[in-house]
């Protein structure tokens, strides 16, 4: 689906899905010995969750604000 600006329209994101993803892929602290591949993998997961959080904020904004 495309919006009026030609961008892909994101379907409604249920907050319970976002909560479940947060539980399955929690933020983690790492040690200096953690491998770069492990860091990349984790931050890739978190990047998707952060994107979805942002989309939920957009979806929940009041049209008057």
N, CA, C and O atoms as a CHARMM CRD file, in Angstrom:
* protein
*
  260
    1    1 UNK  N      0.83200  -1.17800   0.00000 PROA 1      0.00000
    2    1 UNK  CA     0.00000   0.00000   0.00000 PROA 1      0.00000
    3    1 UNK  C      0.87600   1.24100   0.00000 PROA 1      0.00000
    4    1 UNK  O      1.90900   1.28100   0.66900 PROA 1      0.00000
    5    2 UNK  N      0.47200   2.22700  -0.73400 PROA 2      0.00000
    6    2 UNK  CA     1.21300   3.48500  -0.79500 PROA 2      0.00000
    7    2 UNK  C      0.33400   4.61500  -0.26900 PROA 2      0.00000
    8    2 UNK  O     -0.88100   4.61900  -0.46800 PROA 2      0.00000
    9    3 UNK  N      0.97100   5.57700   0.40800 PROA 3      0.00000
   10    3 UNK  CA     0.22500   6.75800   0.82300 PROA 3      0.00000
   11    3 UNK  C      0.29600   7.80900  -0.27300 PROA 3      0.00000
   12    3 UNK  O      0.80600   7.54300  -1.36200 PROA 3      0.00000
   13    4 UNK  N     -0.21100   8.99700   0.01100 PROA 4      0.00000
   14    4 UNK  CA    -0.25800  10.04500  -0.99900 PROA 4      0.00000
   15    4 UNK  C      1.12200  10.53000  -1.42300 PROA 4      0.00000
   16    4 UNK  O      1.26500  11.09200  -2.50900 PROA 4      0.00000
   17    5 UNK  N      2.13000  10.32600  -0.59900 PROA 5      0.00000
   18    5 UNK  CA     3.49300  10.75700  -0.91200 PROA 5      0.00000
   19    5 UNK  C      4.31100   9.67200  -1.60600 PROA 5      0.00000
   20    5 UNK  O      5.50100   9.85800  -1.86200 PROA 5      0.00000
   21    6 UNK  N      3.68100   8.54900  -1.90600 PROA 6      0.00000
   22    6 UNK  CA     4.38400   7.46600  -2.57700 PROA 6      0.00000
   23    6 UNK  C      5.20100   6.58200  -1.65000 PROA 6      0.00000
   24    6 UNK  O      5.98700   5.75600  -2.11400 PROA 6      0.00000
   25    7 UNK  N      5.02400   6.74600  -0.34400 PROA 7      0.00000
   26    7 UNK  CA     5.74400   5.92400   0.63100 PROA 7      0.00000
   27    7 UNK  C      4.88600   4.71800   1.00600 PROA 7      0.00000
   28    7 UNK  O      3.66100   4.76500   0.90500 PROA 7      0.00000
   29    8 UNK  N      5.52700   3.65400   1.43400 PROA 8      0.00000
   30    8 UNK  CA     4.80600   2.47200   1.86800 PROA 8      0.00000
   31    8 UNK  C      4.05100   2.78000   3.15000 PROA 8      0.00000
   32    8 UNK  O      4.62400   3.27400   4.12200 PROA 8      0.00000
   33    9 UNK  N      2.76800   2.48400   3.14000 PROA 9      0.00000
   34    9 UNK  CA     1.93400   2.71300   4.31800 PROA 9      0.00000
   35    9 UNK  C      2.07800   1.51100   5.24700 PROA 9      0.00000
   36    9 UNK  O      1.93400   0.36600   4.81800 PROA 9      0.00000
   37   10 UNK  N      2.36100   1.77400   6.50600 PROA 10     0.00000
   38   10 UNK  CA     2.54300   0.71600   7.49200 PROA 10     0.00000
   39   10 UNK  C      1.17600   0.35900   8.07700 PROA 10     0.00000
   40   10 UNK  O      0.45300   1.25000   8.52200 PROA 10     0.00000
   41   11 UNK  N      0.80600  -0.92600   8.08600 PROA 11     0.00000
   42   11 UNK  CA    -0.47400  -1.31200   8.69300 PROA 11     0.00000
   43   11 UNK  C     -0.46200  -1.05300  10.19900 PROA 11     0.00000
   44   11 UNK  O      0.59700  -0.86900  10.79900 PROA 11     0.00000
   45   12 UNK  N     -1.63200  -1.04200  10.78900 PROA 12     0.00000
   46   12 UNK  CA    -1.76800  -0.82100  12.22800 PROA 12     0.00000
   47   12 UNK  C     -0.89600  -1.82300  12.98800 PROA 12     0.00000
   48   12 UNK  O     -0.87000  -3.01200  12.67100 PROA 12     0.00000
   49   13 UNK  N     -0.19000  -1.32000  13.98800 PROA 13     0.00000
   50   13 UNK  CA     0.67400  -2.16300  14.81900 PROA 13     0.00000
   51   13 UNK  C      0.03000  -2.26600  16.18800 PROA 13     0.00000
   52   13 UNK  O     -0.12800  -1.26600  16.88900 PROA 13     0.00000
   53   14 UNK  N     -0.33500  -3.46700  16.55900 PROA 14     0.00000
   54   14 UNK  CA    -0.96100  -3.70000  17.85400 PROA 14     0.00000
   55   14 UNK  C      0.08400  -3.53600  18.95500 PROA 14     0.00000
   56   14 UNK  O      1.14300  -4.16000  18.89100 PROA 14     0.00000
   57   15 UNK  N     -0.19400  -2.70700  19.96200 PROA 15     0.00000
   58   15 UNK  CA     0.76900  -2.51300  21.04900 PROA 15     0.00000
   59   15 UNK  C      1.16200  -3.81700  21.74900 PROA 15     0.00000
   60   15 UNK  O      2.27500  -3.92700  22.26300 PROA 15     0.00000
   61   16 UNK  N      0.26600  -4.79900  21.77500 PROA 16     0.00000
   62   16 UNK  CA     0.61900  -6.07400  22.41700 PROA 16     0.00000
   63   16 UNK  C      1.70800  -6.79900  21.62900 PROA 16     0.00000
   64   16 UNK  O      2.52700  -7.50500  22.21800 PROA 16     0.00000
   65   17 UNK  N      1.72900  -6.63600  20.31300 PROA 17     0.00000
   66   17 UNK  CA     2.80700  -7.21000  19.50800 PROA 17     0.00000
   67   17 UNK  C      4.13300  -6.56100  19.87500 PROA 17     0.00000
   68   17 UNK  O      5.14100  -7.24500  20.05600 PROA 17     0.00000
   69   18 UNK  N      4.12500  -5.24700  19.98200 PROA 18     0.00000
   70   18 UNK  CA     5.35000  -4.52800  20.32900 PROA 18     0.00000
   71   18 UNK  C      5.84600  -4.94600  21.71300 PROA 18     0.00000
   72   18 UNK  O      7.04800  -5.12000  21.91700 PROA 18     0.00000
   73   19 UNK  N      4.92600  -5.10600  22.66100 PROA 19     0.00000
   74   19 UNK  CA     5.29900  -5.54500  24.00800 PROA 19     0.00000
   75   19 UNK  C      5.92200  -6.94000  23.96600 PROA 19     0.00000
   76   19 UNK  O      6.92500  -7.19700  24.63300 PROA 19     0.00000
   77   20 UNK  N      5.32900  -7.83600  23.18500 PROA 20     0.00000
   78   20 UNK  CA     5.86300  -9.19200  23.07100 PROA 20     0.00000
   79   20 UNK  C      7.26100  -9.18300  22.45500 PROA 20     0.00000
   80   20 UNK  O      8.14200  -9.91200  22.91100 PROA 20     0.00000
   81   21 UNK  N      7.47000  -8.36500  21.42300 PROA 21     0.00000
   82   21 UNK  CA     8.79300  -8.26800  20.80200 PROA 21     0.00000
   83   21 UNK  C      9.82400  -7.71300  21.78100 PROA 21     0.00000
   84   21 UNK  O     10.97600  -8.14700  21.79000 PROA 21     0.00000
   85   22 UNK  N      9.40800  -6.75500  22.60300 PROA 22     0.00000
   86   22 UNK  CA    10.31600  -6.19800  23.61500 PROA 22     0.00000
   87   22 UNK  C     10.75500  -7.27800  24.60200 PROA 22     0.00000
   88   22 UNK  O     11.90100  -7.28700  25.05200 PROA 22     0.00000
   89   23 UNK  N      9.83400  -8.18900  24.93500 PROA 23     0.00000
   90   23 UNK  CA    10.16000  -9.26200  25.87700 PROA 23     0.00000
   91   23 UNK  C     11.05700 -10.32100  25.23400 PROA 23     0.00000
   92   23 UNK  O     11.96700 -10.84600  25.87600 PROA 23     0.00000
   93   24 UNK  N     10.79500 -10.62700  23.97300 PROA 24     0.00000
   94   24 UNK  CA    11.57300 -11.65900  23.28400 PROA 24     0.00000
   95   24 UNK  C     12.97100 -11.15200  22.92700 PROA 24     0.00000
   96   24 UNK  O     13.94600 -11.90100  22.99400 PROA 24     0.00000
   97   25 UNK  N     13.06100  -9.87200  22.54600 PROA 25     0.00000
   98   25 UNK  CA    14.33200  -9.27200  22.13400 PROA 25     0.00000
   99   25 UNK  C     14.64900  -8.06100  23.02000 PROA 25     0.00000
  100   25 UNK  O     14.60400  -6.92500  22.54900 PROA 25     0.00000
  101   26 UNK  N     14.96900  -8.29700  24.30300 PROA 26     0.00000
  102   26 UNK  CA    15.21100  -7.17000  25.21100 PROA 26     0.00000
  103   26 UNK  C     16.53600  -6.47100  24.89900 PROA 26     0.00000
  104   26 UNK  O     17.42600  -7.02700  24.25600 PROA 26     0.00000
  105   27 UNK  N     16.62800  -5.22900  25.38100 PROA 27     0.00000
  106   27 UNK  CA    17.90100  -4.53100  25.25900 PROA 27     0.00000
  107   27 UNK  C     18.90700  -5.24900  26.14700 PROA 27     0.00000
  108   27 UNK  O     18.55500  -5.74700  27.21600 PROA 27     0.00000
  109   28 UNK  N     20.14200  -5.30000  25.70800 PROA 28     0.00000
  110   28 UNK  CA    21.18000  -6.01400  26.45300 PROA 28     0.00000
  111   28 UNK  C     22.40600  -5.14300  26.64100 PROA 28     0.00000
  112   28 UNK  O     22.70700  -4.26400  25.83400 PROA 28     0.00000
  113   29 UNK  N     23.09700  -5.41400  27.72300 PROA 29     0.00000
  114   29 UNK  CA    24.40700  -4.81100  27.93800 PROA 29     0.00000
  115   29 UNK  C     25.44300  -5.83500  27.49900 PROA 29     0.00000
  116   29 UNK  O     25.24500  -7.03900  27.65600 PROA 29     0.00000
  117   30 UNK  N     26.53200  -5.35500  26.95800 PROA 30     0.00000
  118   30 UNK  CA    27.56300  -6.25500  26.45600 PROA 30     0.00000
  119   30 UNK  C     28.89400  -5.97100  27.13900 PROA 30     0.00000
  120   30 UNK  O     29.12600  -4.89400  27.68800 PROA 30     0.00000
  121   31 UNK  N     29.75400  -6.97300  27.08300 PROA 31     0.00000
  122   31 UNK  CA    31.09200  -6.82700  27.64600 PROA 31     0.00000
  123   31 UNK  C     32.05800  -6.46700  26.51900 PROA 31     0.00000
  124   31 UNK  O     31.71900  -6.59600  25.34300 PROA 31     0.00000
  125   32 UNK  N     33.24400  -6.02100  26.87300 PROA 32     0.00000
  126   32 UNK  CA    34.23300  -5.71000  25.83400 PROA 32     0.00000
  127   32 UNK  C     34.61700  -6.92100  24.98000 PROA 32     0.00000
  128   32 UNK  O     35.16600  -6.75800  23.89000 PROA 32     0.00000
  129   33 UNK  N     34.33900  -8.11600  25.45800 PROA 33     0.00000
  130   33 UNK  CA    34.70700  -9.31900  24.69800 PROA 33     0.00000
  131   33 UNK  C     33.59500  -9.79200  23.75900 PROA 33     0.00000
  132   33 UNK  O     33.77800 -10.76600  23.02800 PROA 33     0.00000
  133   34 UNK  N     32.45300  -9.12000  23.77300 PROA 34     0.00000
  134   34 UNK  CA    31.35900  -9.49800  22.88000 PROA 34     0.00000
  135   34 UNK  C     31.77700  -9.26500  21.43900 PROA 34     0.00000
  136   34 UNK  O     32.30500  -8.20700  21.09700 PROA 34     0.00000
  137   35 UNK  N     31.53900 -10.25000  20.60900 PROA 35     0.00000
  138   35 UNK  CA    31.93200 -10.16000  19.20600 PROA 35     0.00000
  139   35 UNK  C     31.10200  -9.14700  18.42600 PROA 35     0.00000
  140   35 UNK  O     29.94800  -8.87100  18.75200 PROA 35     0.00000
  141   36 UNK  N     31.72200  -8.60600  17.39400 PROA 36     0.00000
  142   36 UNK  CA    31.05700  -7.61100  16.55600 PROA 36     0.00000
  143   36 UNK  C     29.82300  -8.21000  15.89400 PROA 36     0.00000
  144   36 UNK  O     28.80000  -7.53500  15.77700 PROA 36     0.00000
  145   37 UNK  N     29.90000  -9.44200  15.46800 PROA 37     0.00000
  146   37 UNK  CA    28.74700 -10.09600  14.83200 PROA 37     0.00000
  147   37 UNK  C     27.56400 -10.17100  15.79100 PROA 37     0.00000
  148   37 UNK  O     26.42500  -9.92900  15.39300 PROA 37     0.00000
  149   38 UNK  N     27.82700 -10.50600  17.05100 PROA 38     0.00000
  150   38 UNK  CA    26.75400 -10.55500  18.05200 PROA 38     0.00000
  151   38 UNK  C     26.15800  -9.16400  18.27900 PROA 38     0.00000
  152   38 UNK  O     24.94200  -9.01800  18.41000 PROA 38     0.00000
  153   39 UNK  N     27.00700  -8.15900  18.32200 PROA 39     0.00000
  154   39 UNK  CA    26.52500  -6.77800  18.48500 PROA 39     0.00000
  155   39 UNK  C     25.66800  -6.37000  17.29300 PROA 39     0.00000
  156   39 UNK  O     24.58500  -5.81100  17.46800 PROA 39     0.00000
  157   40 UNK  N     26.14200  -6.64600  16.09200 PROA 40     0.00000
  158   40 UNK  CA    25.39500  -6.29700  14.88700 PROA 40     0.00000
  159   40 UNK  C     24.02400  -6.97800  14.86900 PROA 40     0.00000
  160   40 UNK  O     23.01300  -6.35800  14.53900 PROA 40     0.00000
  161   41 UNK  N     24.01000  -8.24500  15.22500 PROA 41     0.00000
  162   41 UNK  CA    22.76200  -9.00300  15.22600 PROA 41     0.00000
  163   41 UNK  C     21.77600  -8.39700  16.21600 PROA 41     0.00000
  164   41 UNK  O     20.60800  -8.18900  15.88500 PROA 41     0.00000
  165   42 UNK  N     22.24400  -8.11400  17.43300 PROA 42     0.00000
  166   42 UNK  CA    21.38300  -7.53100  18.46600 PROA 42     0.00000
  167   42 UNK  C     20.86800  -6.16000  18.05200 PROA 42     0.00000
  168   42 UNK  O     19.67300  -5.88600  18.16600 PROA 42     0.00000
  169   43 UNK  N     21.75300  -5.30200  17.57500 PROA 43     0.00000
  170   43 UNK  CA    21.32700  -3.95000  17.22000 PROA 43     0.00000
  171   43 UNK  C     20.44000  -3.94100  15.97600 PROA 43     0.00000
  172   43 UNK  O     19.65400  -3.01300  15.78900 PROA 43     0.00000
  173   44 UNK  N     20.55400  -4.94500  15.13700 PROA 44     0.00000
  174   44 UNK  CA    19.62300  -5.07900  14.02400 PROA 44     0.00000
  175   44 UNK  C     18.21600  -5.38900  14.52000 PROA 44     0.00000
  176   44 UNK  O     17.23700  -4.82100  14.03500 PROA 44     0.00000
  177   45 UNK  N     18.12500  -6.28900  15.48800 PROA 45     0.00000
  178   45 UNK  CA    16.82700  -6.60300  16.09000 PROA 45     0.00000
  179   45 UNK  C     16.23600  -5.36600  16.75100 PROA 45     0.00000
  180   45 UNK  O     15.06000  -5.05000  16.57400 PROA 45     0.00000
  181   46 UNK  N     17.06500  -4.68000  17.50900 PROA 46     0.00000
  182   46 UNK  CA    16.58500  -3.49400  18.23600 PROA 46     0.00000
  183   46 UNK  C     16.19500  -2.38300  17.27200 PROA 46     0.00000
  184   46 UNK  O     15.27800  -1.61300  17.55600 PROA 46     0.00000
  185   47 UNK  N     16.87000  -2.29200  16.15100 PROA 47     0.00000
  186   47 UNK  CA    16.54400  -1.27800  15.15900 PROA 47     0.00000
  187   47 UNK  C     15.12100  -1.48000  14.63700 PROA 47     0.00000
  188   47 UNK  O     14.38200  -0.51200  14.45800 PROA 47     0.00000
  189   48 UNK  N     14.74100  -2.72600  14.39500 PROA 48     0.00000
  190   48 UNK  CA    13.38800  -3.01700  13.93300 PROA 48     0.00000
  191   48 UNK  C     12.37300  -2.65500  15.01700 PROA 48     0.00000
  192   48 UNK  O     11.33600  -2.06100  14.72100 PROA 48     0.00000
  193   49 UNK  N     12.66300  -3.00400  16.25300 PROA 49     0.00000
  194   49 UNK  CA    11.75400  -2.68400  17.35200 PROA 49     0.00000
  195   49 UNK  C     11.62400  -1.16900  17.50800 PROA 49     0.00000
  196   49 UNK  O     10.52100  -0.66200  17.70800 PROA 49     0.00000
  197   50 UNK  N     12.73100  -0.45000  17.41800 PROA 50     0.00000
  198   50 UNK  CA    12.67400   1.00700  17.53100 PROA 50     0.00000
  199   50 UNK  C     11.86000   1.61800  16.39200 PROA 50     0.00000
  200   50 UNK  O     11.12000   2.57800  16.60600 PROA 50     0.00000
  201   51 UNK  N     11.98900   1.07600  15.19400 PROA 51     0.00000
  202   51 UNK  CA    11.20400   1.55300  14.05800 PROA 51     0.00000
  203   51 UNK  C      9.71400   1.33100  14.31400 PROA 51     0.00000
  204   51 UNK  O      8.89800   2.22100  14.07200 PROA 51     0.00000
  205   52 UNK  N      9.36500   0.14400  14.80200 PROA 52     0.00000
  206   52 UNK  CA     7.96500  -0.15200  15.08800 PROA 52     0.00000
  207   52 UNK  C      7.42400   0.74700  16.19500 PROA 52     0.00000
  208   52 UNK  O      6.27700   1.19000  16.12700 PROA 52     0.00000
  209   53 UNK  N      8.23700   1.01800  17.21300 PROA 53     0.00000
  210   53 UNK  CA     7.82500   1.94900  18.27900 PROA 53     0.00000
  211   53 UNK  C      7.50400   3.31900  17.70300 PROA 53     0.00000
  212   53 UNK  O      6.50600   3.94000  18.06900 PROA 53     0.00000
  213   54 UNK  N      8.34500   3.77800  16.81200 PROA 54     0.00000
  214   54 UNK  CA     8.13500   5.07700  16.18100 PROA 54     0.00000
  215   54 UNK  C      6.83700   5.06800  15.37000 PROA 54     0.00000
  216   54 UNK  O      6.08000   6.03900  15.40300 PROA 54     0.00000
  217   55 UNK  N      6.58100   3.98800  14.65200 PROA 55     0.00000
  218   55 UNK  CA     5.35400   3.89200  13.87200 PROA 55     0.00000
  219   55 UNK  C      4.11800   3.87800  14.77000 PROA 55     0.00000
  220   55 UNK  O      3.09400   4.46500  14.42000 PROA 55     0.00000
  221   56 UNK  N      4.20400   3.21900  15.91900 PROA 56     0.00000
  222   56 UNK  CA     3.09200   3.21300  16.87900 PROA 56     0.00000
  223   56 UNK  C      2.84100   4.63700  17.37700 PROA 56     0.00000
  224   56 UNK  O      1.69000   5.05300  17.50400 PROA 56     0.00000
  225   57 UNK  N      3.90900   5.38400  17.65800 PROA 57     0.00000
  226   57 UNK  CA     3.74200   6.78000  18.08200 PROA 57     0.00000
  227   57 UNK  C      3.02500   7.58400  17.00300 PROA 57     0.00000
  228   57 UNK  O      2.11200   8.35200  17.30500 PROA 57     0.00000
  229   58 UNK  N      3.42600   7.41500  15.77000 PROA 58     0.00000
  230   58 UNK  CA     2.78900   8.13700  14.66400 PROA 58     0.00000
  231   58 UNK  C      1.31600   7.74500  14.56400 PROA 58     0.00000
  232   58 UNK  O      0.45400   8.60400  14.37900 PROA 58     0.00000
  233   59 UNK  N      1.02900   6.45400  14.68400 PROA 59     0.00000
  234   59 UNK  CA    -0.34300   5.98400  14.56400 PROA 59     0.00000
  235   59 UNK  C     -1.22600   6.49100  15.69900 PROA 59     0.00000
  236   59 UNK  O     -2.43600   6.64300  15.53200 PROA 59     0.00000
  237   60 UNK  N     -0.61600   6.75200  16.85500 PROA 60     0.00000
  238   60 UNK  CA    -1.39400   7.17400  18.01700 PROA 60     0.00000
  239   60 UNK  C     -1.45900   8.67600  18.20200 PROA 60     0.00000
  240   60 UNK  O     -2.10800   9.15700  19.13000 PROA 60     0.00000
  241   61 UNK  N     -0.79400   9.42600  17.33100 PROA 61     0.00000
  242   61 UNK  CA    -0.83100  10.87900  17.44400 PROA 61     0.00000
  243   61 UNK  C     -2.24000  11.38900  17.19200 PROA 61     0.00000
  244   61 UNK  O     -2.97000  10.88400  16.33900 PROA 61     0.00000
  245   62 UNK  N     -2.58700  12.38200  17.94600 PROA 62     0.00000
  246   62 UNK  CA    -3.88400  13.03000  17.74400 PROA 62     0.00000
  247   62 UNK  C     -3.79400  13.88000  16.49600 PROA 62     0.00000
  248   62 UNK  O     -2.80000  14.57800  16.29200 PROA 62     0.00000
  249   63 UNK  N     -4.79700  13.83400  15.67300 PROA 63     0.00000
  250   63 UNK  CA    -4.77500  14.58700  14.41500 PROA 63     0.00000
  251   63 UNK  C     -4.68400  16.09100  14.65600 PROA 63     0.00000
  252   63 UNK  O     -4.28000  16.83200  13.76000 PROA 63     0.00000
  253   64 UNK  N     -5.04800  16.55000  15.84100 PROA 64     0.00000
  254   64 UNK  CA    -5.02100  17.98500  16.14500 PROA 64     0.00000
  255   64 UNK  C     -3.64700  18.47000  16.57800 PROA 64     0.00000
  256   64 UNK  O     -3.41800  19.67700  16.64600 PROA 64     0.00000
  257   65 UNK  N     -2.72600  17.55500  16.87400 PROA 65     0.00000
  258   65 UNK  CA    -1.40300  17.99200  17.35200 PROA 65     0.00000
  259   65 UNK  C     -0.41000  18.07600  16.22800 PROA 65     0.00000
  260   65 UNK  O      0.74900  18.42700  16.45200 PROA 65     0.00000
